[in-house]
Amino acid sequence: MRVAIISDVHANLEALEVVLADIRSRQCQSIVCLGDFVGYGPNPNECVDLLSPLLQGRHVAGNHDWAAVGRLDIAFFNPYAAEAIRWTQRVLRPPVRHYLQALPTQWSQNGALPFLAVHASPRDPIEEYVLDGATARESFRQRQFSLCFIGHTHVPAVFLAVGDEVETRPFRAGEEIRLEAGVRYLINVGSVGQPRDGDPRASYALLDTAAAAVRLVRLEYPLQRTQEKMLGEGLPPILAERLSVGR
Ligand code: ZN
C-alpha cells in the first residue's frame, strides 16, 4: 500500500494542487495530513475544501489551525504569523472553522506497518519544534512508536533511534529510506506550502508499506501566483517573499 504523508499546507492552493496531482499519478491508496492547513497563505477555505474530503479522517491539528479557531493564543506567534492568523480568522467560512476545530491531535495507522501521525512531536503534538537529536530523544523516551511522521518545522529530516542513541539526518529530495527492524523512526516530511530548508519546492513523503520504505518528493509549483494573491489580500509581504527562497 502506498500512503502519501503531507503537512503544513498553510493555505497555499497552488502548491497543494501540484502535490495532489503528483499523489494521484502515483496511485496512492490514502493521504494523511499532519496539520497546519491554514495560516500564512491566501486560500484557507479552498485548501480545506479540496483536501478534507480526500483524508477521510486521516488528519491532525497544527498550531496554526488551533490559532485560527481561537484554541491557541497568538501572543507567542511572530508578528507576521499573528497578522496572517488574524486575516485567516476573518475569512474562514463556518464549515471550515468547524472542521479545523474538530481535528484530533494525533492519528494512528494500524496494520502491517503501523505508524503515528502528529503535527509537532509525539510528546507535544501541537507546539514542540524537533530540530535536533536531544529533542527527538525525549519523544522516543516518552512515547511508544516504531514510526512517527511529523511536520511543524517545515524542514525535512529523519531522526533514528536505536536504544537511547539518536541519529539526525537531513531528508533530501528523491531520497528513499528503508525502514529497518529494531530501529525507531521520527520522520519530518517538510512543508507543502511554505518550505524552510532553502529549497522552495513543495515537500511531501510517500510511504510504501510493502517495501517498508519512505521517499521524499519535492515539486515545483507556480509560487508567483501564490505570492500575487498574498500581496493582493494585504498579507505581510515578507511571508510572500520567503516562498521564493524556501526560508
Ligand atoms: Zn507550519
Residues whose N, C-alpha, C, O or C-beta is under 5 A from the ligand:
A	BS01	ZN	D8 D36 H152
